[in-house]
Amino acid sequence: MTKFSQYNFNDAINKSLKEIHFDEPTKVQEAVISLVNKKKDIIVQSETGSGKTHAFLLPSMNALTKDQEVQLLIATPSRELAYQIYEDTQNILKNYPEEYNAFIFVGGADRDRQKRKLEAHQPQIAIGTPGRLWDLIRENDLHVDNVQRYVVDEADMTLDMGFLNDVDQITNKLPEDREMMVFSATIPQKLEPFLDKYMHGPKRVEIKNSSIIPKNVDNWLMFTHGRDKKEIIYRLMTIGEPYMVLVFANTKKTVDEIYHYLRNKGLKTARIHGGLTPRERKRTMKQIENMEYQFVVATDLAARGIDISGVSHVINAEIPDDLDFFIHRVGRTGRNGMSGIAITLYEPGEDHKVDEIEHMGIKFEPKDIKNGEIVDVKERDRRQSRKATQEKLDTKLVGFVKKQKTKKKPGYKKKIKQAISDERRQQRKIEIRQERRKQRDARRKNNS
């Protein structure tokens, strides 16, 4: 079994690792550290919470010199993740001499103050959100002429949030011979042109989970029957003794509604979403880290990449539109070998969303609340859902379904499911094209 002591890190890093109780590397750290040491461009696909941050921090910081110039540049799409990486960096730097520094640059912070700080001296490590980093680089406040290692963290999220153009501009200003590392939970096809443009024969590393949902996580499903979800969430939070509950909703509006409801019920609850000011978000994250809150309500993009320790329960107040987020959400609990519970609430008419999740290979345990207790319930009755689905299909497909059922040959159920799935996919494409056409027509009218 590999130990951190085998990597020949400097004494400062080894002392810091001992203080934060890091002894053995995770799978992604074991796969990546040696590649970083060899100065290889790398593309790393690994789930949130797998230890990616220290995979690039430890070997990069081990190579730092005392020269007052930016040697390690880290771009990350959210302020919260930037602060988290900054704190991880400070936990390692604390045993370094005073000459070594890391600065953080995020939107919403005082830019003039950041400029004055850079005029005094440049840090060896610069961490920030793409927009603010690019502003400082473009105006020649942050000097990146001698960057040796460049990290793009949570690249898929960077793409989703529309920051790829800023990252592209930053990358174009860096030395040609710098080492580039891209870390992401997924590698979307739309990201490939950017990777091809700037990376030199990158080594791809993919760390797959042994299962989509960890075996130590109980994955429950609850049908709301049209009841108030906020009341159900409150009851779930007050049954038993959850250590830390993380509730996910799809929009800032829904987060605020759940947050205010729980606060009015007397639960000390925090919220995280993009509508909060940078100061509020930073203060809230600090309070969560200090265990001042037992209950947290958040949106996906605001919480993505943030490591909240000790989450015993995850509650999906809404099923996410992007099902990859479902995996990220559930992955917040059951970490470090601890048991966890993930609870997904679904409304009438959302049976097809649950089907899509199950087609990913995820199994649910149907549950309900009765007499103040969580109880098992029978498998969901999907007859109405199937009927509704069949009514929406065109007559040709309905005939195909009936024909396949009549034949009852092996694999007919699989063929039916595939045909229905193909029809839905085609229908979505048509709807998207129609919507885009409407948007183009509207823009032409406005410009005419």
DRENDO-1510 file (C-alpha; in Angstrom, 1 decimal, always signed):
<recs>
REC; n; res; u; v; w
REC; 1; MET; +0.0; +0.0; +0.0 .
REC; 2; THR; +1.4; +3.4; -1.1 .
REC; 3; LYS; +2.2; +6.0; +1.6 .
REC; 4; PHE; +2.7; +9.7; +1.1 .
REC; 5; SER; +6.2; +9.3; +2.7 .
REC; 6; GLN; +7.2; +7.4; -0.5 .
REC; 7; TYR; +6.9; +10.5; -2.7 .
REC; 8; ASN; +10.0; +12.3; -1.3 .
REC; 9; PHE; +8.1; +15.5; -0.6 .
REC; 10; ASN; +10.0; +18.2; +1.2 .
REC; 11; ASP; +10.0; +18.4; +5.0 .
REC; 12; ALA; +7.4; +21.2; +5.1 .
REC; 13; ILE; +4.9; +19.2; +3.1 .
REC; 14; ASN; +5.5; +16.0; +5.1 .
REC; 15; LYS; +5.0; +17.9; +8.4 .
REC; 16; SER; +1.7; +19.5; +7.0 .
REC; 17; LEU; +0.4; +16.1; +5.9 .
REC; 18; LYS; +1.0; +14.7; +9.3 .
REC; 19; GLU; -0.8; +17.6; +10.9 .
REC; 20; ILE; -3.9; +17.1; +8.7 .
REC; 21; HIS; -3.7; +13.3; +9.2 .
REC; 22; PHE; -3.0; +12.4; +5.5 .
REC; 23; ASP; -1.2; +9.1; +5.4 .
REC; 24; GLU; -2.2; +7.2; +2.3 .
REC; 25; PRO; -3.0; +8.7; -1.1 .
REC; 26; THR; -6.4; +8.2; -2.7 .
REC; 27; LYS; -6.7; +6.4; -6.1 .
REC; 28; VAL; -6.6; +9.7; -8.0 .
REC; 29; GLN; -3.7; +11.0; -6.0 .
REC; 30; GLU; -1.7; +7.8; -6.6 .
REC; 31; ALA; -2.4; +7.9; -10.3 .
REC; 32; VAL; -1.7; +11.7; -10.8 .
REC; 33; ILE; +1.2; +12.6; -8.5 .
REC; 34; SER; +3.9; +10.7; -10.4 .
REC; 35; LEU; +2.6; +12.2; -13.7 .
REC; 36; VAL; +2.8; +15.7; -12.4 .
REC; 37; ASN; +6.4; +15.1; -11.2 .
REC; 38; LYS; +7.2; +14.0; -14.8 .
REC; 39; LYS; +5.8; +17.3; -16.1 .
REC; 40; LYS; +3.2; +15.6; -18.2 .
REC; 41; ASP; +0.0; +17.4; -19.5 .
REC; 42; ILE; -2.9; +15.4; -18.0 .
REC; 43; ILE; -6.6; +15.2; -18.2 .
REC; 44; VAL; -8.1; +13.7; -15.1 .
REC; 45; GLN; -11.7; +12.5; -14.9 .
REC; 46; SER; -12.7; +11.7; -11.3 .
REC; 47; GLU; -15.7; +12.3; -9.1 .
REC; 48; THR; -16.0; +15.2; -6.7 .
REC; 49; GLY; -14.6; +14.3; -3.3 .
REC; 50; SER; -12.0; +11.8; -4.7 .
REC; 51; GLY; -9.0; +13.9; -3.6 .
REC; 52; LYS; -8.3; +15.8; -6.9 .
REC; 53; THR; -7.2; +19.0; -5.1 .
REC; 54; HIS; -4.2; +17.4; -3.3 .
REC; 55; ALA; -3.4; +15.3; -6.4 .
REC; 56; PHE; -2.2; +18.5; -8.1 .
REC; 57; LEU; -1.3; +20.7; -5.1 .
REC; 58; LEU; +1.2; +18.4; -3.4 .
REC; 59; PRO; +3.6; +17.7; -6.3 .
REC; 60; SER; +3.2; +21.3; -7.7 .
REC; 61; MET; +4.0; +22.9; -4.3 .
REC; 62; ASN; +6.9; +20.5; -3.8 .
REC; 63; ALA; +8.5; +22.0; -6.9 .
REC; 64; LEU; +8.1; +25.7; -5.9 .
REC; 65; THR; +11.1; +28.0; -5.6 .
REC; 66; LYS; +11.5; +31.2; -3.5 .
REC; 67; ASP; +11.4; +33.3; -6.6 .
REC; 68; GLN; +8.7; +36.0; -6.2 .
REC; 69; GLU; +6.8; +35.0; -9.4 .
REC; 70; VAL; +3.6; +33.0; -10.1 .
REC; 71; GLN; +4.7; +29.4; -10.7 .
REC; 72; LEU; +1.4; +27.6; -10.1 .
REC; 73; LEU; -1.8; +29.1; -11.5 .
REC; 74; ILE; -5.2; +27.5; -10.6 .
REC; 75; ALA; -8.5; +28.5; -12.3 .
REC; 76; THR; -11.7; +27.2; -10.8 .
REC; 77; PRO; -15.3; +28.1; -11.7 .
REC; 78; SER; -16.9; +29.0; -8.3 .
REC; 79; ARG; -15.8; +31.3; -5.5 .
REC; 80; GLU; -16.5; +28.7; -2.9 .
REC; 81; LEU; -14.2; +26.1; -4.6 .
REC; 82; ALA; -11.5; +28.8; -5.0 .
REC; 83; TYR; -11.7; +29.5; -1.2 .
REC; 84; GLN; -11.6; +25.8; -0.5 .
REC; 85; ILE; -8.5; +25.2; -2.6 .
REC; 86; TYR; -6.9; +28.3; -1.0 .
REC; 87; GLU; -7.5; +26.9; +2.4 .
REC; 88; ASP; -6.1; +23.5; +1.4 .
REC; 89; THR; -3.0; +25.4; +0.1 .
REC; 90; GLN; -2.6; +27.4; +3.3 .
REC; 91; ASN; -2.8; +24.2; +5.4 .
REC; 92; ILE; +0.3; +22.9; +3.5 .
REC; 93; LEU; +2.1; +26.3; +3.3 .
REC; 94; LYS; +1.9; +26.9; +7.1 .
REC; 95; ASN; +5.1; +25.0; +7.5 .
REC; 96; TYR; +6.9; +26.7; +4.7 .
REC; 97; PRO; +9.2; +29.8; +5.2 .
REC; 98; GLU; +7.5; +33.2; +5.0 .
REC; 99; GLU; +8.8; +33.7; +1.5 .
REC; 100; TYR; +6.2; +31.4; +0.1 .
REC; 101; ASN; +2.7; +32.8; -0.6 .
REC; 102; ALA; -0.6; +32.0; -2.2 .
REC; 103; PHE; -3.1; +34.7; -3.2 .
REC; 104; ILE; -6.8; +34.2; -4.1 .
REC; 105; PHE; -8.6; +36.3; -6.7 .
REC; 106; VAL; -12.4; +36.0; -7.1 .
REC; 107; GLY; -15.2; +38.2; -8.4 .
REC; 108; GLY; -17.0; +40.3; -5.9 .
REC; 109; ALA; -13.8; +41.1; -3.9 .
REC; 110; ASP; -12.1; +44.5; -4.0 .
REC; 111; ARG; -10.1; +44.5; -7.2 .
REC; 112; ASP; -8.1; +47.7; -6.3 .
REC; 113; ARG; -7.0; +46.0; -3.1 .
REC; 114; GLN; -5.9; +42.9; -5.0 .
REC; 115; LYS; -4.0; +45.2; -7.4 .
REC; 116; ARG; -2.1; +46.9; -4.6 .
REC; 117; LYS; -1.3; +43.5; -3.1 .
REC; 118; LEU; +0.2; +42.4; -6.4 .
REC; 119; GLU; +2.2; +45.6; -6.8 .
REC; 120; ALA; +3.9; +44.8; -3.5 .
REC; 121; HIS; +4.9; +41.3; -4.6 .
REC; 122; GLN; +3.7; +38.4; -6.8 .
REC; 123; PRO; +2.7; +35.1; -5.1 .
REC; 124; GLN; +4.2; +31.7; -6.1 .
REC; 125; ILE; +0.6; +30.4; -6.2 .
REC; 126; ALA; -2.4; +32.2; -7.7 .
REC; 127; ILE; -5.9; +30.8; -7.3 .
REC; 128; GLY; -9.1; +32.3; -8.6 .
REC; 129; THR; -12.2; +32.4; -10.7 .
REC; 130; PRO; -11.6; +32.8; -14.5 .
REC; 131; GLY; -13.2; +36.2; -14.9 .
REC; 132; ARG; -11.1; +37.9; -12.1 .
REC; 133; LEU; -7.9; +36.1; -13.1 .
REC; 134; TRP; -8.3; +37.2; -16.7 .
REC; 135; ASP; -9.0; +40.8; -15.7 .
REC; 136; LEU; -5.7; +40.9; -13.6 .
REC; 137; ILE; -3.7; +39.2; -16.3 .
REC; 138; ARG; -5.0; +41.4; -19.1 .
REC; 139; GLU; -4.1; +44.5; -17.2 .
REC; 140; ASN; -0.7; +43.1; -16.3 .
REC; 141; ASP; -1.3; +43.2; -12.6 .
REC; 142; LEU; -0.9; +39.4; -12.3 .
REC; 143; HIS; +2.3; +38.3; -14.0 .
REC; 144; VAL; +2.1; +34.8; -15.6 .
REC; 145; ASP; +5.2; +34.9; -17.8 .
REC; 146; ASN; +6.9; +32.2; -15.8 .
REC; 147; VAL; +4.0; +29.9; -14.8 .
REC; 148; GLN; +5.3; +26.4; -14.7 .
REC; 149; ARG; +2.1; +24.5; -13.9 .
REC; 150; TYR; -1.5; +25.5; -14.8 .
REC; 151; VAL; -4.6; +23.8; -13.4 .
REC; 152; VAL; -8.1; +24.1; -14.8 .
REC; 153; ASP; -10.3; +22.6; -12.0 .
REC; 154; GLU; -13.9; +21.4; -12.5 .
REC; 155; ALA; -13.6; +21.9; -16.3 .
REC; 156; ASP; -17.1; +20.6; -17.0 .
REC; 157; MET; -18.6; +23.1; -14.6 .
REC; 158; THR; -16.4; +25.9; -16.1 .
REC; 159; LEU; -18.0; +25.0; -19.5 .
REC; 160; ASP; -21.5; +24.9; -18.0 .
REC; 161; MET; -21.2; +28.3; -16.3 .
REC; 162; GLY; -19.9; +30.0; -19.5 .
REC; 163; PHE; -16.3; +30.7; -18.3 .
REC; 164; LEU; -14.5; +28.7; -21.0 .
REC; 165; ASN; -13.8; +31.9; -23.0 .
REC; 166; ASP; -12.0; +33.5; -20.0 .
REC; 167; VAL; -10.0; +30.3; -19.5 .
REC; 168; ASP; -9.1; +30.3; -23.2 .
REC; 169; GLN; -7.8; +33.9; -22.9 .
REC; 170; ILE; -5.8; +33.0; -19.8 .
REC; 171; THR; -4.3; +29.9; -21.4 .
REC; 172; ASN; -3.2; +31.9; -24.4 .
REC; 173; LYS; -1.1; +34.2; -22.2 .
REC; 174; LEU; +0.9; +31.4; -20.5 .
REC; 175; PRO; +4.3; +30.1; -21.6 .
REC; 176; GLU; +4.2; +27.4; -24.3 .
REC; 177; ASP; +6.2; +25.0; -22.2 .
REC; 178; ARG; +4.0; +25.1; -19.1 .
REC; 179; GLU; +2.5; +21.9; -17.7 .
REC; 180; MET; -1.3; +21.9; -18.0 .
REC; 181; MET; -3.6; +19.8; -15.8 .
REC; 182; VAL; -7.4; +19.6; -16.4 .
REC; 183; PHE; -9.5; +18.0; -13.7 .
REC; 184; SER; -13.2; +17.3; -14.1 .
REC; 185; ALA; -16.0; +14.9; -13.0 .
REC; 186; THR; -17.0; +14.5; -16.7 .
REC; 187; ILE; -15.3; +15.4; -20.0 .
REC; 188; PRO; -18.0; +16.7; -22.3 .
REC; 189; GLN; -17.5; +16.6; -26.0 .
REC; 190; LYS; -17.8; +20.4; -26.2 .
REC; 191; LEU; -14.6; +20.6; -24.1 .
REC; 192; GLU; -12.4; +18.5; -26.5 .
REC; 193; PRO; -11.6; +21.4; -28.9 .
REC; 194; PHE; -10.2; +23.5; -26.0 .
REC; 195; LEU; -8.1; +20.5; -24.8 .
REC; 196; ASP; -6.8; +19.8; -28.3 .
REC; 197; LYS; -5.8; +23.4; -28.8 .
REC; 198; TYR; -3.7; +23.9; -25.7 .
REC; 199; MET; -2.5; +20.5; -24.4 .
REC; 200; HIS; +0.5; +18.6; -25.7 .
REC; 201; GLY; +0.0; +14.8; -25.9 .
REC; 202; PRO; -1.9; +14.7; -22.7 .
REC; 203; LYS; -2.1; +11.6; -20.6 .
REC; 204; ARG; -5.7; +10.8; -19.7 .
REC; 205; VAL; -6.5; +9.4; -16.3 .
REC; 206; GLU; -10.0; +8.1; -15.4 .
REC; 207; ILE; -10.8; +6.9; -11.9 .
REC; 208; LYS; -14.0; +5.0; -12.0 .
REC; 209; ASN; -16.2; +4.3; -9.0 .
REC; 210; SER; -16.8; +0.7; -8.2 .
REC; 211; SER; -20.5; +1.5; -8.3 .
REC; 212; ILE; -22.5; +4.5; -9.2 .
REC; 213; ILE; -23.9; +4.8; -5.7 .
REC; 214; PRO; -21.6; +3.7; -3.0 .
REC; 215; LYS; -22.6; +0.5; -1.2 .
REC; 216; ASN; -22.6; +2.2; +2.1 .
REC; 217; VAL; -25.3; +4.7; +1.0 .
REC; 218; ASP; -29.0; +3.8; +1.4 .
REC; 219; ASN; -30.8; +5.3; -1.7 .
REC; 220; TRP; -34.4; +6.0; -0.8 .
REC; 221; LEU; -37.3; +7.2; -3.0 .
REC; 222; MET; -40.4; +9.0; -1.7 .
REC; 223; PHE; -43.5; +9.8; -3.6 .
REC; 224; THR; -45.0; +13.1; -2.4 .
REC; 225; HIS; -48.6; +12.3; -3.4 .
REC; 226; GLY; -49.0; +16.0; -4.0 .
REC; 227; ARG; -48.1; +16.9; -0.4 .
REC; 228; ASP; -46.0; +19.9; +0.5 .
REC; 229; LYS; -42.4; +18.9; +0.0 .
REC; 230; LYS; -41.2; +21.5; +2.5 .
REC; 231; GLU; -43.3; +19.7; +5.2 .
REC; 232; ILE; -41.9; +16.3; +4.2 .
REC; 233; ILE; -38.3; +17.7; +4.3 .
REC; 234; TYR; -38.9; +19.1; +7.8 .
REC; 235; ARG; -40.3; +15.7; +9.0 .
REC; 236; LEU; -37.3; +13.9; +7.5 .
REC; 237; MET; -34.9; +16.3; +9.3 .
REC; 238; THR; -36.6; +15.7; +12.7 .
REC; 239; ILE; -36.9; +11.9; +12.5 .
REC; 240; GLY; -33.9; +10.3; +14.2 .
REC; 241; GLU; -30.7; +12.2; +14.7 .
REC; 242; PRO; -29.1; +13.2; +11.4 .
REC; 243; TYR; -25.6; +14.5; +11.8 .
REC; 244; MET; -25.6; +16.8; +8.8 .
REC; 245; VAL; -28.3; +17.2; +6.2 .
REC; 246; LEU; -27.7; +18.7; +2.8 .
REC; 247; VAL; -30.8; +19.5; +0.8 .
REC; 248; PHE; -30.6; +20.2; -3.0 .
REC; 249; ALA; -33.0; +22.1; -5.1 .
REC; 250; ASN; -32.8; +23.2; -8.8 .
REC; 251; THR; -33.3; +26.9; -8.4 .
REC; 252; LYS; -32.4; +29.8; -6.1 .
REC; 253; LYS; -36.1; +30.5; -5.6 .
REC; 254; THR; -36.8; +27.0; -4.3 .
REC; 255; VAL; -33.7; +27.0; -2.1 .
REC; 256; ASP; -35.0; +30.3; -0.5 .
REC; 257; GLU; -38.5; +28.8; +0.0 .
REC; 258; ILE; -37.2; +25.7; +1.8 .
REC; 259; TYR; -34.7; +27.7; +3.8 .
REC; 260; HIS; -37.3; +30.2; +5.1 .
REC; 261; TYR; -39.8; +27.4; +5.8 .
REC; 262; LEU; -37.2; +25.4; +7.9 .
REC; 263; ARG; -36.0; +28.6; +9.7 .
REC; 264; ASN; -39.6; +29.4; +10.6 .
REC; 265; LYS; -40.0; +25.9; +12.0 .
REC; 266; GLY; -37.1; +26.6; +14.4 .
REC; 267; LEU; -34.3; +24.7; +12.6 .
REC; 268; LYS; -31.0; +26.5; +12.3 .
REC; 269; THR; -30.5; +26.3; +8.6 .
REC; 270; ALA; -28.0; +27.7; +6.1 .
REC; 271; ARG; -28.4; +28.3; +2.4 .
REC; 272; ILE; -25.9; +28.4; -0.5 .
REC; 273; HIS; -26.8; +29.8; -3.9 .
REC; 274; GLY; -25.4; +32.3; -6.5 .
REC; 275; GLY; -27.8; +35.0; -5.3 .
REC; 276; LEU; -25.9; +35.6; -2.1 .
REC; 277; THR; -23.2; +38.2; -1.9 .
REC; 278; PRO; -19.6; +36.9; -1.9 .
REC; 279; ARG; -19.3; +38.0; +1.7 .
REC; 280; GLU; -22.4; +36.1; +2.7 .
REC; 281; ARG; -21.3; +33.0; +0.9 .
REC; 282; LYS; -17.9; +33.0; +2.4 .
REC; 283; ARG; -19.3; +33.6; +5.9 .
REC; 284; THR; -21.8; +30.8; +5.5 .
REC; 285; MET; -19.2; +28.3; +4.3 .
REC; 286; LYS; -17.0; +29.2; +7.3 .
REC; 287; GLN; -20.0; +28.6; +9.7 .
REC; 288; ILE; -20.8; +25.3; +8.0 .
REC; 289; GLU; -17.2; +24.2; +8.4 .
REC; 290; ASN; -17.3; +25.2; +12.1 .
REC; 291; MET; -20.4; +23.0; +12.5 .
REC; 292; GLU; -22.7; +25.9; +13.4 .
REC; 293; TYR; -25.4; +24.5; +11.1 .
REC; 294; GLN; -26.8; +21.0; +11.0 .
REC; 295; PHE; -29.0; +21.7; +7.9 .
REC; 296; VAL; -27.9; +23.2; +4.6 .
REC; 297; VAL; -30.0; +24.0; +1.5 .
REC; 298; ALA; -28.2; +24.6; -1.8 .
REC; 299; THR; -28.3; +24.7; -5.6 .
REC; 300; ASP; -26.1; +22.4; -7.6 .
REC; 301; LEU; -23.7; +25.0; -9.2 .
REC; 302; ALA; -23.2; +26.8; -5.9 .
REC; 303; ALA; -22.4; +23.6; -4.0 .
REC; 304; ARG; -20.5; +21.8; -6.7 .
REC; 305; GLY; -16.9; +21.1; -5.7 .
REC; 306; ILE; -17.4; +22.2; -2.1 .
REC; 307; ASP; -16.4; +19.6; +0.5 .
REC; 308; ILE; -18.8; +19.7; +3.4 .
REC; 309; SER; -17.6; +17.2; +6.0 .
REC; 310; GLY; -19.8; +14.7; +7.8 .
REC; 311; VAL; -22.9; +14.8; +5.6 .
REC; 312; SER; -25.1; +12.0; +6.9 .
REC; 313; HIS; -28.2; +12.7; +4.7 .
REC; 314; VAL; -28.7; +14.1; +1.3 .
REC; 315; ILE; -32.3; +15.1; +0.3 .
REC; 316; ASN; -33.2; +15.8; -3.3 .
REC; 317; ALA; -36.1; +18.2; -3.0 .
REC; 318; GLU; -36.2; +18.2; -6.8 .
REC; 319; ILE; -34.8; +15.8; -9.3 .
REC; 320; PRO; -32.1; +17.6; -11.3 .
REC; 321; ASP; -32.7; +18.3; -15.0 .
REC; 322; ASP; -29.1; +17.2; -15.6 .
REC; 323; LEU; -28.9; +13.7; -14.2 .
REC; 324; ASP; -25.1; +13.9; -13.7 .
REC; 325; PHE; -25.9; +16.3; -10.9 .
REC; 326; PHE; -27.9; +13.4; -9.2 .
REC; 327; ILE; -24.6; +11.5; -8.9 .
REC; 328; HIS; -22.8; +14.5; -7.5 .
REC; 329; ARG; -25.5; +15.1; -5.0 .
REC; 330; VAL; -25.7; +11.6; -3.7 .
REC; 331; GLY; -21.9; +11.4; -3.6 .
REC; 332; ARG; -21.8; +14.0; -0.8 .
REC; 333; THR; -22.8; +11.4; +1.8 .
REC; 334; GLY; -21.2; +8.1; +2.6 .
REC; 335; ARG; -17.6; +9.5; +2.4 .
REC; 336; ASN; -14.6; +8.0; +4.1 .
REC; 337; GLY; -16.3; +4.7; +4.6 .
REC; 338; MET; -19.1; +6.2; +6.7 .
REC; 339; SER; -22.7; +5.2; +6.1 .
REC; 340; GLY; -25.1; +7.7; +4.5 .
REC; 341; ILE; -28.7; +8.1; +3.3 .
REC; 342; ALA; -29.8; +9.8; +0.1 .
REC; 343; ILE; -33.5; +10.6; -0.2 .
REC; 344; THR; -35.2; +11.7; -3.5 .
REC; 345; LEU; -38.6; +13.2; -3.5 .
REC; 346; TYR; -40.7; +13.0; -6.7 .
REC; 347; GLU; -44.1; +14.4; -7.5 .
REC; 348; PRO; -47.0; +12.9; -9.6 .
REC; 349; GLY; -46.0; +13.1; -13.2 .
REC; 350; GLU; -42.3; +12.7; -12.5 .
REC; 351; ASP; -42.2; +8.9; -12.8 .
REC; 352; HIS; -40.3; +9.1; -16.1 .
REC; 353; LYS; -37.5; +11.1; -14.4 .
REC; 354; VAL; -37.1; +8.3; -11.9 .
REC; 355; ASP; -37.1; +5.8; -14.8 .
REC; 356; GLU; -34.2; +7.7; -16.4 .
REC; 357; ILE; -32.2; +7.5; -13.2 .
REC; 358; GLU; -32.8; +3.8; -12.8 .
REC; 359; HIS; -31.7; +3.3; -16.4 .
REC; 360; MET; -28.3; +4.6; -15.3 .
REC; 361; GLY; -28.1; +1.5; -13.1 .
REC; 362; ILE; -29.2; +3.2; -9.9 .
REC; 363; LYS; -31.6; +1.3; -7.6 .
REC; 364; PHE; -34.0; +2.9; -5.2 .
REC; 365; GLU; -35.7; +1.7; -2.0 .
REC; 366; PRO; -39.3; +3.0; -1.9 .
REC; 367; LYS; -40.0; +4.6; +1.4 .
REC; 368; ASP; -42.7; +6.7; +3.1 .
REC; 369; ILE; -43.3; +8.5; +6.4 .
REC; 370; LYS; -46.1; +6.9; +8.6 .
REC; 371; ASN; -46.8; +7.6; +12.2 .
REC; 372; GLY; -43.5; +9.6; +12.5 .
REC; 373; GLU; -41.4; +6.7; +11.2 .
REC; 374; ILE; -39.7; +5.8; +7.9 .
REC; 375; VAL; -41.4; +2.7; +6.5 .
REC; 376; ASP; -40.9; +0.5; +3.5 .
REC; 377; VAL; -43.6; +0.7; +0.8 .
REC; 378; LYS; -44.5; -1.4; -2.2 .
REC; 379; GLU; -42.8; -0.9; -5.6 .
REC; 380; ARG; -44.1; +2.2; -7.4 .
REC; 381; ASP; -47.2; +1.5; -9.5 .
REC; 382; ARG; -46.2; +2.7; -13.0 .
REC; 383; ARG; -49.3; +1.6; -14.9 .
REC; 384; GLN; -50.6; +5.2; -15.1 .
REC; 385; SER; -47.2; +6.4; -16.2 .
REC; 386; ARG; -46.9; +3.8; -18.9 .
REC; 387; LYS; -50.4; +4.6; -20.2 .
REC; 388; ALA; -49.6; +8.4; -20.3 .
REC; 389; THR; -46.3; +7.7; -22.1 .
REC; 390; GLN; -48.0; +5.5; -24.7 .
REC; 391; GLU; -50.6; +8.1; -25.4 .
REC; 392; LYS; -47.8; +10.6; -26.1 .
REC; 393; LEU; -46.1; +8.3; -28.6 .
REC; 394; ASP; -47.0; +8.5; -32.3 .
REC; 395; THR; -49.3; +5.8; -33.7 .
REC; 396; LYS; -46.5; +4.1; -35.5 .
REC; 397; LEU; -44.6; +3.6; -32.2 .
REC; 398; VAL; -47.8; +2.5; -30.3 .
REC; 399; GLY; -48.2; -0.2; -33.0 .
REC; 400; PHE; -44.7; -1.3; -32.6 .
REC; 401; VAL; -45.2; -1.7; -28.8 .
REC; 402; LYS; -48.3; -3.7; -29.2 .
REC; 403; LYS; -46.7; -5.9; -31.9 .
REC; 404; GLN; -43.7; -6.6; -29.7 .
REC; 405; LYS; -45.9; -7.5; -26.7 .
REC; 406; THR; -47.9; -9.9; -28.9 .
REC; 407; LYS; -44.8; -11.6; -30.1 .
REC; 408; LYS; -43.4; -12.0; -26.6 .
REC; 409; LYS; -40.0; -13.0; -27.9 .
REC; 410; PRO; -36.9; -12.8; -25.7 .
REC; 411; GLY; -35.7; -9.2; -25.3 .
REC; 412; TYR; -39.0; -7.6; -26.4 .
REC; 413; LYS; -39.2; -5.5; -23.2 .
REC; 414; LYS; -35.7; -4.1; -23.9 .
REC; 415; LYS; -36.8; -3.3; -27.5 .
REC; 416; ILE; -39.9; -1.4; -26.3 .
REC; 417; LYS; -37.9; +0.6; -23.8 .
REC; 418; GLN; -35.3; +1.4; -26.4 .
REC; 419; ALA; -37.9; +2.5; -28.9 .
REC; 420; ILE; -39.6; +4.7; -26.3 .
REC; 421; SER; -36.3; +6.2; -25.3 .
REC; 422; ASP; -35.4; +6.9; -29.0 .
REC; 423; GLU; -38.7; +8.6; -29.5 .
REC; 424; ARG; -38.3; +10.8; -26.4 .
REC; 425; ARG; -34.8; +11.7; -27.5 .
REC; 426; GLN; -36.0; +12.7; -31.0 .
REC; 427; GLN; -38.9; +14.7; -29.6 .
REC; 428; ARG; -36.5; +16.6; -27.3 .
REC; 429; LYS; -34.3; +17.5; -30.3 .
REC; 430; ILE; -37.4; +18.8; -32.2 .
REC; 431; GLU; -38.5; +20.9; -29.3 .
REC; 432; ILE; -34.9; +22.3; -28.8 .
REC; 433; ARG; -34.8; +23.2; -32.6 .
REC; 434; GLN; -38.2; +24.9; -32.4 .
REC; 435; GLU; -37.2; +26.9; -29.3 .
REC; 436; ARG; -33.9; +28.0; -30.9 .
REC; 437; ARG; -35.8; +29.0; -34.1 .
REC; 438; LYS; -38.2; +31.1; -32.0 .
REC; 439; GLN; -35.2; +32.8; -30.2 .
REC; 440; ARG; -33.6; +33.6; -33.6 .
REC; 441; ASP; -36.8; +35.1; -35.0 .
REC; 442; ALA; -37.2; +37.2; -31.8 .
REC; 443; ARG; -33.6; +38.5; -32.1 .
REC; 444; ARG; -34.2; +39.4; -35.8 .
REC; 445; LYS; -37.3; +41.4; -34.9 .
REC; 446; ASN; -35.5; +43.2; -32.1 .
REC; 447; ASN; -32.7; +44.1; -34.4 .
REC; 448; SER; -34.8; +45.2; -37.3 .
</recs>
